[in-house]
Amino acid sequence: MLRRVTGGFAHRPCPAVAVLSLCVAMLPSSGAGAPPAFRVCTDFHCDLTVPAALTEAQWQQISALFQTHASAEQERDEIRRAIAMLEELAGRITGTWRDKGGNFHLGSREGQLDCIAESRNTTTYLRLLEDARLLRWHSVEDRVMRRRWLVSDHWTAVIRERPGGGRFAVDSWYRDNGEPPCIQPLEDWRAGIYPDTCGDHVEET
């Protein structure tokens, strides 16, 4: 339950000139070219993961969302849209397009995710954006858990604004697959405050 996700991808050293082009392709490239394949949680608790990969054309659609870098606030909106698009694209590959906001059917529905799986997937997507150097105003941090009641643990992905150091929850659990996640100050999230901009409230179970 308290398993830690590291997220991201380690860059391997190039052992020889013969594989130099392959290693270069794995390095961050400011959004150019498709990222390496990644794994997506497809069930409650992330017990099962499925590999997924994006085409260069799909990644260019993601990269196009991050063009202005005008402000941290605007970038958080761009992150919301990018996560929604990545969820939709990954959902077509993995079957998580069926996911509904909250713990719908308590995991009995194929492709339904809980907050553990959602937070891991969102962290994976954020790491893809970070590794591609698409984020100017934010860095990606490890997931965070809150405990509001004795048996109610809830997880979220986290970003930190730079400069300034403000931390924000990026919580996709409340929304259906392909819908923008809720982004709010982490302390508000810890307190269980639900942002009005996130649509209908979903009760934690």
BELZI-V580216 format. One line per field, one symbol per residue. ss: DSSP state (a for helix, b for strand, c for the rest). phi: phi as a letter, one per 30 degrees, with the letter a starting at -180 (. if undefined). psi: psi as a letter, one per 40 degrees, with the letter a starting at -180 (. if undefined). A space follows every 50 residues. Layout:
ss->???
phi->???
psi->???
//
This chain:
ss->ccccccccccccccccaaaaaaaaaacccccccccccbbbbccaaaccbb bbcccaaaaaaaaccccccccaaaaaaaaaaaaaaaaaaaaaaacaaacc cccaaaacccccccaaaaaaaaaaaaaaaaaccccccbbbbbbbbbbbbc cbbbbbbbbbbcccccbbbbbccccccccccbbbbaaaaacccccaaacc ccccc
phi->.cdccdiibddddddaddcedddddddebhjdiddddbcbdbaeihdbbb dbbcdddddddddddccchdaddddddddedddeddeddddddcjddddc eicdhhidddidccdddddddddeddddddddidcccbcccddbccbcbe cbcbcbdbbbdbdjidcbdbccddcdeicdddcaeddddddidcdddcid dcddb
psi->dfihhdiahhhiihdiddeddddddeiiffehiiiiiiihheiiefdhih iiiiiddddddddedgddfdiddddddddddddddddddddddeeeeehi iaghefeehhehiadddddddddddddddddefehdeiihiiiiiihdid fgihiiihihihidehihhgheddiiheihihhihdddddeehhhdeeah ihii.
//
